[in-house]
Amino acid sequence: MNTVTISQLTKRYPSHTALSGINVSLEAGETVALLGHNGAGKSTLIKLILGVIQAERGTIEFRDRQGRLCGRNSPLNIGYLPENLSLYERMTGLKVLSFFADLKGVSTDEVQQTLHDCNLHDVQHQLVGSYSKGMKQRLGLAQAILGNPDLLLLDEPTVGLDSHSTEYMYQTLNSLKRIGCTILVCTHELPLIQNHADRYLILGQGNLLAFGDLEALQQATNLPTRIQLPSNAELPNSLPEEFFVDNDQICCDFSMRAELIKFITTQCQVFDFVVSDPNLSQVLSCYLSKSKRIEGR
C-alpha cells in the first residue's frame, strides 16, 4: 500500500525549475533514501510533502496505515526532523518534548515512552543546553516520532553523530518501519544508508534520475562487478570476451555477474573468492555524471 503517491510534481522559481514532473510512490513500512547533489531538488520535495510550499503542477496523495485517503479534514500524521533543529536550551528535555506533545495532542504517557525509546529517560530533567550532539539529535527524533506518525521525513539525521548514536537512531527507525511507518531520509552518508534503505530516490537538476532498490540501480548502471581470487589461485590464461582482468581481479558488467561466478567455480575450480558489486556511492556517481553530461549539451 502506498502512503504517498506523487504525480507530475513540478515546482518553479523565477530563476530555475526546482522539480520537473516527478512521479514516485512511497510504500508503507519502507525506508527510502533521498539522494542527489545540493540544489538537486531534495529540500523542495520535502517542503512540498510538508505543505510548506505549493507546486505549480501535479499532486501529492496521502493514505494512512488503514489505507484511508487523507485530506484537509483528516491530514496524514507526519513527523519531521530538519537538518538544523533549534531546541530550547534553557528548558529540560522533558519540557521540550512536552511542548511538542501539546502541539500534537499527545498524552504524558506517550511522552515518557518516547523518552525511553530514544534513550533520553535518564536525562529528561537536564537542561537541553547540557546535552551532547547525539542527545540533542535524539531529542529531535523524539519530537518527530511523537504521535506514531504514518510518514517520517528526516533531513541529514546522523550528521555529526558518533557511531553509537547513529546505530541507536537507526534501531529506532527500524522499529518504526516494522509497524508500518514510511521513512524518507535525505542524506549524504552513503555507506550508512546503504545498510538501511529499501529503495533510493535520486534527483538531479530537479529531475528524477532513478528510483528503485540497489540491485535495480546496479542493473541499470551496469557498472563492473569485481571478483578477487585467493592469492594462491592462478588467473586463467584466457577469458571469455565479456570478462576482463583489472588489478588482479576478474571483472564483468553487473548484468554478467552470475555468468562470471559460474565460470570461476566450474572452469577455474575456485570456490573461495570475494565478490565486490558496485556500491551505492559508485551507482550514485554514475547517475549524477550522466545527468551533468545531459545538462551540459
N, C-alpha and C positions, 0 to 999 in steps of 0.2 A: 504494500500500500504506500502511496506517495504522500508524504507530509507537505511537501512544497512542489508545485508544478509551475515552472516559469516558461512563458511562451512569448517569443518575438520581443523580448525586453530590450528597449532602446532608450538611452539617456544621452542627451546632447547638451553641451555647454557652448557659449559663444565662441570659444577658441578651439574646441575639439569635440569629437564624439567619444564619450566615456565608455559606452556599451552599445553594441550594434547587433540587434536581432538574436539575443541569447535564448536558447531553448534547452532547459535541463529540468530533471525531476530528482528530488531528494527523497529517499525511501525512509520509512520508519525504522529505527533501530540500526542505522548505519552511520559511520563517520566518514565525512567527505573532506578532503584536503583542498583548499582553495589556493592555487599556486600561480605565480607569474611575477614579472619584474614590477618595480614601483611604477605606478602610472598605468598598469595593465587594465584597471577597472575593478579590482578586488574590493576596495573600500566603497566604491559606488554601488556595487552589487549588495553589499551588506546593508548600506543605508537604504536602498530600495526595499529590501526584505523587511527592514525595521519600520518602513514608512516615514523615515525622516525626510526623504526627498521623493519626488514623483517622477515617473517615467513619461517620456513623450509618446511612447507607443509600447504596446504589449501588456501582458497581465501576469500577476502572481496569485496563484490559488493555494489556499491552505486547507489542510484537513487534520483534525486531531487524531488521537490514537484509536478512537472508536470509528474513524472513517467519516465523521461528520464534517460537512463543509463549513468553514469558518468565515465570518464576515464582520461588519461593524458592530452588530449587536452581540456577537459571540466570537470575539477575536481569539486567535491562536495564542496559547501560553508560550511566550518566547523569553528565554534568558539570554543576556548579552554581557560579555566581558570585553571591554575595549582594550586596546593596547596600553594606553596610559590612563588608568582609572584613578581619579582623585578621591582619596578617602579622608575622613575627618580624623586627623591625627591626634587631636586632643580629646577624643572620645574613646571609650573602650571598644574592643572588638564586638562585645555583646550589644552595646548601644548602637553601633553602626549597623549591625545585621538586623537589629530590631527595628531600626528606622526603615530599612528596605522592606522588612516584613510588613510593616504598617502600610506602606505604599501598595503592596501586593495582596493585602488581606490575609496574611499567613499567620498561623497560630504560634504562641510561645513554645509549645511542644515541638513544632517543626523547626523553629529557630535552634533549639537545643540539639535536635537530631542532626541538623545541617552542620553545626559546630563540631559535633562528633565525626560526621562523615568527612569533614575537611581537616581533621586533626587539629582543631583550634579550641577544643573544650577546656583544656588546662590553662590557656592564656586568654580566655574570654574577658577577664576582668582587668587585663593590662591595657594601657593606652596604645592605640594603633601606632603612634609615633615611635614606640619602643620595639615594634615588630621588625623582623628581618625582611628582606626582599621576598623570600619564599613564603613567609607567613602572610604578608600583605597580599601576595598573589592568590594565596589560598582563600583569604577573606574575600577577594574579588570574585573568585569562583563561587564561594558560598552564596554571595548575593545573587549571582546569576542562576544558580540551581534551586534557589528558594521557590517553593510552589510547584516543584516537579514539572519543569517545562516540557512541552512537546518538541520544541526546537531550541537548540542551544547554539549561539553564534559566538565564536572565540577569535579574537584578533591578537596574534602573537602571544599566546598564553604562557609560554615557557621561556621567554627571553630573559636572560639573566639569572635563571634558576639553577641551583646545583642539581646533580644527578638524582639525589634522594627526593628533592621536592618535585622534580619533573616526573619521576616514576610514580610518586604518590598522586600527582594530579591526573595522570593517565589511568591509574587504577580507579579513581573516582569517575572519570569519564566513561570508562568501560562498563562500570556498574550501571550508569545511566543508560548506556546503549542497550544493555541486556534487557531493560524493562521498556524499550521502545522509543527512547529519546533519539531524535535526529540531531547529529552534531556536525556543524560546519566550522572547520578550523582554517583560518588564514595564517600561514606560517612560511618562514624561510628555512626552518630547521629540517632539512630533507631527510637525513639519515634517521632522525627520530620519528617523523611522521610516517615514514615507510613501514615502520613496525606496528602502526596503529590504525592507519586509514584503510577503509574498504575500497574507496574509489577516489579518483583525483580529477579535479576540475581545473583545467589550465586555461588562463586568459592571456591574451597578448594584444596590445593596442586596441582594447575594447572588444576584441573578437574571441569567440570560443574556439580554442585551438584543439582541445581534446577533452574527453570525459569518459572515464572508464576505470576498471581495475588495472593493477600494474601489468598483469600478463597481457591484457588487451593493448595497452600502450607499448609494451615491448614488441608485440606482434606488429603493430602499426609502424613503429620506427625502424624495426628490423636491424637494430644495432647488433654488433657481434657478441656472441656467447664465446667465452674462453674456457678451455679445459687444461688444467695443469696436471701433468702426469707425475708420478713419483720420480725422484732423482735417479733411481736405478733403472727406470724404464727407457727404452730406446724409441726415439721417434721413427715412424715408418719411413722407408726410403721414398715412397711416393704416396701421394694423397689424391683422392677424387678431386676434380676441379672446383667443387663447391666448398672445399675445406682449404685452409692455409695455415702456415706457421708464423707466429709473431712472438718474439721474446721467449722462445722455447715453450710456447703454448700453442695448442691446436685450436683454431678458431673457425667460426662459421657464422652466417647470418642467423639471427634468433629463430627464424622460421625453419631452419635446418637443424635445430638443436637435437631433436630426437634421433635424427639420422646420424649425427656425429657421435652421440653416446653409443648407439648401436654399433657403429664402425669400430670404436675403441674397444668395446667389450668383445666383439666377435672376431674382428680382423687382427687387432693388436693383443688380444687376450690380456687386457689390463682392466682390473676391476676396482682398484684403489686410486681414485683421482678426485680432483676438486673442480666443480663446475661453477663458473662465475658468470651469471647472467647480467645484462645491463641493469644498473641500479636506477633509482628514481632521479638522482641528480643528472645522470647521463641522458635519461629519457627526456627530462625537462629541458636540458640544454639543447637537445636536438630540435624539439618543438619551437623553442624561442629563437633559435638560429634560423629555422625555416621562415618563421614569422618576420624576422628582420629582413631577410632576403626579399620576401614578397613585398614588404613595405617599402623597400628601397628601389624597387623597379620604377 
